[in-house]
Amino acid sequence: MTPPVTAPALPASPVLTLAQDVAARLPMRAGAAWTVEPYRAWWTARHPAARLVHGRRALVLVARPWDTQIGWQLPDREPYQPDVTLPNLAPIPIAHEVLRQVLPVLDDQAAATVTDATRARHVLLAEIGAAIRAQGVATYERAGLLVNTGTVTWSAGGVRYSATLHGSNPVCDVQLTGPVHAVERAATRFLPTAYAGQKPRFPIDGIRGRLPRRVAAYLAPYTAVSQTEQGGLAFGPEKGPYGYVAPAADPLARVQNTTPVSVDVHGVGVDLLLSLAPHLTVDPRVRPADRHKGRTLPPGRTTP
């Protein structure tokens, strides 16, 4: 009797384990998950590498003892040097930075060959809408305010979200409006991970106005914040999503948790938005432990 044929298992190695953990944290697209395979990066022979594959897209991951290097591939593009070097060795922050920094650039390059921008835009909007509805939240898709734009909107926890795509560009503009207590927390989902203790590591001494200073103090542990000439705020790292906080109607007015605010976040990749769907469809003011009937979660965990 001929034994059944099974796919060979990947050889055990730290870099493949790391790549598999990162791949497990990247969202499925078009019903397909990321897969991992052994690889040798062009730019190094000293350090082990792995390849994460999703259709025509691929990522080359090189694990070094002190950092992790990432390069992105397309059929007509081979990385001969890392596109980003991350000071991270754990899969969660690596996956987060891949979603923020790498995949939007990869998708933008792949979109250069798109011939039907309208269809491509509607496919992406439908994918975003499906991810939000899978969390039990209703969505509304409509034409955008500008020509050749489309928008999908939803509301959760008092925050109204609006994700807009322009032409065939697969990178979104996301608007968040609602009470400041909820909006400022939702906005940080798009930013780099803060250091432990949530202590500001970017100066905000030059920020004027009660509402701008409150929001700036909340964003400072995550990213650089500066004040615009109009009185609003500009925030965001050198790479990844960046955003603006609209000026307060009255800079001297007293600020409460219910004070309305509007935030625009630009450069948001579809993969990042899909991965954030569970977080953008709940009340961001509620602590993770409170969402699960008071159960205490381990440090760094947001789900049981």
Backbone hydrogen bonds, N-H to C=O, Kabsch-Sander energy under -0.5 kcal/mol:
donor,donor_aa,acceptor,acceptor_aa,energy
17,T,13,S,-2.3
18,L,14,P,-2.5
19,A,15,V,-2.6
20,Q,16,L,-2.4
21,D,17,T,-2.1
22,V,18,L,-2.3
23,A,19,A,-2.9
24,A,20,Q,-1.9
25,R,22,V,-1.4
26,L,23,A,-1.4
29,R,32,A,-2.1
32,A,29,R,-1.9
35,T,53,V,-2.5
37,E,51,R,-2.1
39,Y,49,A,-1.0
42,W,79,P,-0.5
44,T,41,A,-0.9
49,A,39,Y,-0.6
50,A,61,L,-2.0
51,R,37,E,-3.0
52,L,59,L,-2.9
53,V,35,T,-2.9
53,V,51,R,-0.5
54,H,57,R,-2.9
57,R,54,H,-2.1
58,A,73,Q,-1.5
59,L,52,L,-2.7
60,V,71,G,-3.5
61,L,50,A,-3.0
61,L,59,L,-0.6
62,V,60,V,-0.5
62,V,69,Q,-2.8
63,A,48,P,-1.7
63,A,61,L,-0.5
64,R,62,V,-0.6
64,R,67,D,-2.4
68,T,86,L,-2.5
69,Q,62,V,-2.7
70,I,84,V,-2.7
71,G,60,V,-2.2
73,Q,58,A,-3.2
74,L,77,R,-1.9
77,R,74,L,-2.3
83,D,70,I,-2.0
84,V,70,I,-1.9
86,L,68,T,-3.3
86,L,84,V,-0.5
88,N,86,L,-1.1
94,I,90,A,-1.6
95,A,91,P,-2.9
96,H,92,I,-2.2
97,E,93,P,-2.2
98,V,94,I,-2.3
99,L,95,A,-2.3
100,R,96,H,-1.9
101,Q,97,E,-3.4
102,V,97,E,-0.8
102,V,98,V,-0.8
103,L,98,V,-2.4
106,L,102,V,-2.3
107,D,103,L,-2.9
108,D,104,P,-2.0
109,Q,105,V,-2.0
110,A,106,L,-2.2
111,A,107,D,-1.9
112,A,109,Q,-1.3
113,T,110,A,-1.3
114,V,111,A,-1.6
117,A,115,T,-0.7
120,A,116,D,-2.2
121,R,117,A,-2.5
122,H,118,T,-2.3
123,V,119,R,-2.3
124,L,120,A,-1.9
125,L,121,R,-2.5
126,A,122,H,-2.4
127,E,123,V,-1.8
128,I,124,L,-2.4
129,G,125,L,-2.8
130,A,126,A,-2.4
131,A,127,E,-1.8
132,I,128,I,-2.0
133,R,129,G,-2.7
134,A,130,A,-1.8
135,Q,132,I,-1.5
136,G,133,R,-2.1
137,V,132,I,-1.2
140,Y,153,T,-2.0
142,R,151,T,-2.6
144,G,149,T,-2.2
149,T,146,L,-0.9
150,G,165,L,-1.9
151,T,142,R,-2.9
152,V,163,A,-2.2
153,T,140,Y,-2.5
154,W,161,Y,-1.9
156,A,159,V,-2.4
159,V,156,A,-2.0
160,R,177,T,-2.9
161,Y,154,W,-3.2
161,Y,159,V,-0.6
162,S,175,Q,-1.7
163,A,152,V,-2.7
164,T,162,S,-0.5
164,T,173,D,-2.9
165,L,150,G,-2.6
167,G,148,N,-3.5
169,N,166,H,-2.2
172,C,268,V,-3.6
173,D,164,T,-2.1
174,V,265,V,-3.2
175,Q,162,S,-2.7
176,L,263,V,-3.1
177,T,160,R,-1.8
178,G,261,V,-1.8
180,V,259,T,-2.5
181,H,257,N,-2.0
182,A,179,P,-1.1
183,V,179,P,-2.6
184,E,180,V,-2.2
186,A,182,A,-2.1
187,A,183,V,-2.6
188,T,184,E,-1.0
189,R,186,A,-1.2
190,F,187,A,-1.5
191,L,188,T,-1.5
195,Y,221,P,-0.7
198,Q,195,Y,-1.9
201,R,220,A,-1.0
207,I,204,I,-1.8
210,R,251,P,-2.2
213,R,209,G,-2.1
214,R,210,R,-2.0
215,V,211,L,-2.4
216,A,212,P,-2.8
217,A,213,R,-2.2
218,Y,214,R,-1.4
219,L,215,V,-2.1
220,A,216,A,-2.1
222,Y,219,L,-2.1
223,T,219,L,-1.8
226,S,234,A,-2.5
228,T,232,G,-1.9
231,G,228,T,-1.4
233,L,245,V,-1.8
234,A,226,S,-3.0
235,F,243,G,-2.5
236,G,224,A,-1.5
242,Y,266,H,-1.7
243,G,235,F,-3.0
244,Y,264,D,-2.4
245,V,233,L,-2.4
246,A,244,Y,-0.5
246,A,262,S,-2.6
253,A,250,D,-1.7
256,Q,254,R,-0.5
259,T,256,Q,-1.7
261,V,178,G,-2.2
263,V,176,L,-2.9
264,D,244,Y,-2.7
265,V,174,V,-3.4
266,H,242,Y,-3.7
267,G,172,C,-0.6
268,V,172,C,-2.3
269,G,267,G,-0.6
270,V,170,P,-0.8
273,L,269,G,-2.2
274,L,270,V,-2.7
275,S,271,D,-2.3
276,L,272,L,-1.5
277,A,273,L,-0.5
277,A,274,L,-1.0
279,H,276,L,-1.3
280,L,276,L,-2.1
282,V,279,H,-0.7
286,V,283,D,-1.7
290,D,287,R,-0.7
291,R,287,R,-1.3
291,R,288,P,-0.5
292,H,288,P,-0.5
292,H,289,A,-1.0
293,K,290,D,-1.0
294,G,289,A,-1.2
295,R,289,A,-0.5
295,R,292,H,-1.6
301,R,298,P,-2.1
